[in-house]
Every structure is written in C-alpha cells, then in structure tokens.
C-alpha cells in the first residue's frame, strides 16, 4: 500500500507550479483527478511541442500518475458535477490567477461549506499585499523573491537560474502544506486552507542571502571573493558569482577539454579541514605551513590566486578524474554535468530518478522520477493522461453517475 493511498485529490492545477505539487502526491499514492476545460485542457499540453498534435514534454513531465476528467466548471451542469467532486475528495488544489475560483463561484467559504473535511490548497504569485492580484510566472518569482538580485557575477546584471525554484519550488512547499493539513485533519476532523506564494517560496530558498544582508551591517562578508579583491560592499547582499555561499571557499574551475566542451568544469571547495590534501595534489606542499596560506583567515585575500593555482592542476585532468582523485582525499568537489550526461547516467536510472516512460502518442521519453524515496511506498511512474481520458470512468466510479446522466452531461457540453 502506498503512503497516500486512499487520498483523493481534486487537481485544478495547470502550467508548472501546481502540477509539480499534485504529481508528487500522485507518486506517493494519492488518486489525483486532474480537471481540465473540455476541448482545451492544460495550456502546456500544446506549448513547446516537439511533435505535432502530441502532448508536449512540458505537460507529460509534470502530470504523471494522474487521471484526466474534462469539466466546464462555469456551466450549470458542470458546477453540479464539480460540487459532487468537492463532496467526495480530500484535497482541492489550484493555481489559477487570483480570484479565478471566486469568479467560478467557489470561494473557500463555499468549498468548506460543501465539504468541511476538504483541504483547499492554492499557489499564487504573491501573498496578501500590494501585488496580491498579479499573475506570476517563474522568473517573476525569482526576481521578486531575492534570487535574481543575488545570482550572477558582481559586474553583470541580475540573473535567473535554470532551476525552477519559483514554480517547482513552490509546488514542493505546497505539497508539504497539504500533507501537514491532512495529518492535522486526522486529529481535528476538519480541513483547512493552505496557501503558498511563489515570492515567499523563493525567499525561503534564498534565506542565506537574507542572513548575509544582516551580517553586512556588522562588516564586510569576508568569505565573498569580492572581499579578497578589495571591492567595497554596497548596502545590499551582492551577486557572488560562483562563490560557495558557505564558510568554505569554492569556485568553478576549468578542466581538460574546456576549450571545446562548455561543461568541462568542476566545482572545487577548499575546505579548511583538507587544506593539506589540496596543497599536495596541486603540487604546492609549502602552502601547508607558509605564513599567509596556512590558516583560512590568512588565505581570505588570496582566494582568487589560490583558485588560479588549483585550476592549473584541474586543467590537466578531466572533470571526472578530478572527482576520482579528490573524493578519496575528502576534498569536496563536483563535476559540472550536462543534461545529456545526466540522461545517460546509469545510477540515476537504477534509483528511478531518471525514468523512461512509454506514451501512446509520443512513444518513449525520459522524465525525472520521484526524487524522494520511501522504503514502503516505492513510486512507479506512469504516463500522463490524455485530455479527458478518464472522464467516463471518474463520473461513473467516483461519483456514481449512471450512463444516462453521463450522456446528459456530455450533451449539455459540461464534460
Ligand atoms: N472550466 C471552466 N473555466 C476554467 C476551467 C474549467 N475547467 N479551468 C480554468 N478555467 C478558467 C478560469 O476560471 C479562468 O477564468 P477567468 O479569467 O474568467 O476567471 C481562466 O480559465 C484562465 O485561468 P488563469 O487566469 O489562471 O490562466 P492564465 O493563462 O490567464 O494565467 C497564470 C496563467 C499562471 C499566469 C495564472 O494562472 C497565475 O498567476 N497563477 C498563479 C501563479 C502560478 O501558479 N504561476 C505559475 C505558473 S507556472 O509558470
């Protein structure tokens, strides 16, 4: 039995943030019923298509293990069916633009009245305040949540990251809120409202930068390479390039082949505890004892020069050779792995983190499986549903509608 078996999720999510959340819940065993507009569906089905008339990878990779029902929740008959689904389900999740559910006639008060045990979970761009009515996409959240102002190089513009911390990051936060509310319901018997704002989710992931903002009031941030370079700090946490962000200096260094391979690089950390090992492998054993190099505070103004010396060594090795040499010596480092390399990595296939899925219209494709592993609730990734694939099945089995009632809903254009 899966951890969330028996939990029914009424999934009104679309695009990326909400679907990330409900996909996770589905992987843990919840029955996720994705509600989509008849004939239209989640907009991502048709976005960034690589094959004509086939659900995009954008959609398929965010909607595994779900069932799809089409329902026009703005029509009278559709509303009737929607009320029945609210009565039946444990959780309703949505990430529509602010006010969309209210405009549909389903405020939290109304939903709670229909089913006091239901948990109603939402993602919006912003929490209550001046921007609460705004529509928000990934990079807006990265920019307004503190990520962009602290990402990039000191002499360059604010930069967004490839990791979807605004969308997928907030989806993860919401999933935790939902299971927490389900746990609370075990004791209280009552559902509650769960909200996660994308700005808040990004800020939570950037909390070390708010830490640095406050440290700035008491002096320069000595672990930032700008300190070693003698560049003055301004009044806000600066962009720190590839600095490690912790107390142990780190940087991205070139490896053998960097001239032609854009990913022939390694992240290298000069952790204080293994400084001697670093000195030995790069052929500078004298730095172990030399005044100016022997202790971390002495090295702070020479970080760039030290990484230049380490890079002279890493340039003679491939990134994987660097990893093989450093790991036994406890020197933390990480090769820069491309998406191609990750897709081909056998160990990720073995753990189910990269999975091959078969889809009736597009054939085989790769996806990222459940990154959270439960020993008694192993995730099996099943393909995303076609639009409305489970409409009849859900109306009949979940809601108990007769064949005549289903036919009537269809002829009224509700499903
Ligand atoms: N039946 C009938 N109507 C439906 C429906 C259904 N099954 N499903 C959706 N609709 C309607 C909605 O009610 C809404 O109608 P109104 O505008 O009349 O209220 C309409 O479809 C469109 O919904 P939307 O405004 O949410 O969609 P959008 O494409 O205009 O905006 C987005 C997309 C993502 C910007 C917006 O939903 C949003 O800000 N969401 C919250 C933040 C978020 O999750 N962003 C991350 C997105 S991933 O990058």
Boltz pocket constraint, residues with backbone or C-beta under 6 A from the ligand:
constraints:
  - pocket:
      binder: B
      contacts: [[A, 14], [A, 15], [A, 16], [A, 17], [A, 18], [A, 35], [A, 36], [A, 37], [A, 38], [A, 43], [A, 71], [A, 72], [A, 73], [A, 74], [A, 95], [A, 96], [A, 97], [A, 98], [A, 99], [A, 100], [A, 101], [A, 103], [A, 104], [A, 123], [A, 124], [A, 125], [A, 134], [A, 135], [A, 136], [A, 137], [A, 138], [A, 167]]
      max_distance: 6.0
